[in-house]
Structures are given as C-alpha cells and as structure tokens.
C-alpha cells in the first residue's frame, strides 16, 4: 500500500506499517476478545499477524506484486552509492554512475554464465539459480536494500566466472577480452 502513496517511499512505508500494525492489533483484540493485543506473547501475535497479512495481500494483490518487483530490482541492481559518497572525495555523479553500473554488469555476466553453465553442468547451474532466487525472493519486500544481495554475491561470482573459465569463443567474456586485447600495444614490437 505504501507503493501506491505519492512522495517518499520510505516515509510512506513507515506510516503504512504503523497503521497496519494498529489495525492488526485491533483485529486480534476483537477476535480474541481481549483488551490489549500487545500483552500477548510475540509467538501468539505472529500467528494472527500472518493471518491478517494474508488477508491484506489478497485485498491488495497488485500492490504486493509491484512491491515484490521493486524489491527484486533493489536487491539486484541498487548500489547504495550515497553511503559511499558520504566518505568519498569523488564527485557524486561519478559515484552514482560507476557504482550503479557494477551490479548491472555483474548480473549480466552471471546471467550469461549460468546459461552457459546450464549446458555443461546443470546441477551446479540449478543450485546457483535456486540459491539466488531464494535469497533475493525472501528479501524482496518493502524493506529491500542492496545489502541483502550479500548472501548471493558468491553465487553470482561463480556464475559470472564459470563461462569465462570454460573459455568459449562466442561468450560475452571472450568478446570483452578480445576488445581489451585489441587496445593493448603489441608487446613483441619492442
């Protein structure tokens, strides 16, 4: 529902979370006929929060889908460059561009790598896909941040390096290597 609000998403998220918690507490109080839901143990409240949450998701399923897609994109491609800018001497525009491109490039290499790996080692490719989808999926909610990508960085690196390791001539890495090698001065012409 915060995704539907105009303005700053983080502020809207905080407001909506607070309002939903209050509504859920009211619902628990009415359901259990108790004066204060906060007096219940957390484990008991969690059960009712889950039921209430499913009801809210059913009512606002499109917002839930939008929020999940936003979370996946934040997890995969957000760079959190402004945290680095606070301690850097480099221009914010340069930081935004360079740190914004790094996750996109890694994701591109990992995608090509896992496709190539699928042809030679399906078990490893499937393991990488399952682990990445699992960790990105469970952290793709409204509170998604780029730091939640950390558990899958090793899998992305393995996938990105897998197709380079195999050395296919038509691969993305081979293409990049040929471009880099063309720009180097000829070492034999000394």
Helices and strands as residue ranges (DSSP letters): G 2-4, H 9-32, G 37-39, H 42-59, H 61-77, H 81-85, H 92-120, H 122-138, G 146-149, H 150-166, H 172-183
